[in-house]
Amino acid sequence: MRQGEHAGITGVTFGSDGQTLVGVLYLARGGAPKPTALLLHGCPGLEQNRDLAAALRDRGWNALVFHYRGCWGSGGPRPSAAP
């Protein structure tokens, strides 16, 4: 693969209100700019939408799936259920 081309997945971290969140970025093939989908999973840690992220990547989209605060290595307190 030439420099600047992508296809696959890579781990990512980013800050949110002083906490470090972790996730996975699915990168579509090619070096040109691509649309990117942000996939939010259901109950923290249960469904991560990896199958949907891979399908988007295979169709030319980038997809970011991240873990909520306090889940699967992301910093901060685990979110509580709404009252």
N, C-alpha and C positions, 0 to 999 in steps of 0.2 A: 504494500500500500504506500502511496506517495505521501510525503509530509503534507499535512493540512487535510487529509482525507480521514474520515471516521467511519466506523461501523462497529457497534458493540456497546458495552456498558462500562461505566467508570463510577467510582464512589465520589461523592461530593460532600462538603460541609459548608454551611453558611450561618451567619448570625441572625438572631431574631430576638429583639428586646433583651440583649445581654446574654442570651443562651446560644449554644452551638447546636444546630440541628444537622442530622445526617440523612443522606439519601442516596439514590442511585439515578444517574443520568444515562438514558438510553440514547445513543448518538446514531443518526442515520448516516448512510454512506455518502461520501463526497464532501468537498471543502466549501461549497457554496452555502450561503445562508439558507436556513430552513425554518418552517413554522415549528413552534415548540408548544407542547401540551403540558400543563401542570396537573398531575393526577392526584387527587385527594382520596385516601382510602377511608373506609367506614370506621367502625369502632377501632380505637388505637391498637395497632398491632395485629389485627385479625386478617383483614383482606388488603393486600398491598397492590393489586392491579398489575402485577408483573406481566401477566399474559397480554393485557391490553397495551402496556408500554412496549412490549416486544412487537406486537402487531403494528402499532403506530410507526415504530422505527423501521420495520420492514417495508412500510409504505411511504417512506421519505420524510417522516416527522421525527424530531427529537422529542423525548418525553422525560419529565422529571417526576420521580416518586420520592417523597421525603417522609421521614418519621416524625410524628408529633412530639412535642415536649414531653420528656419523661418516658419515652417509649423507644425500645430497640437502640439504645445508645445515645439518643438525643438528650441534651441537658434540660434541666428545669423540672418542675413538678409535673407529674402526670395529670392531664386534664380531668376534671371531675364532670359527672353527668349534670345536665341542666336541671334546675329545680322544678 
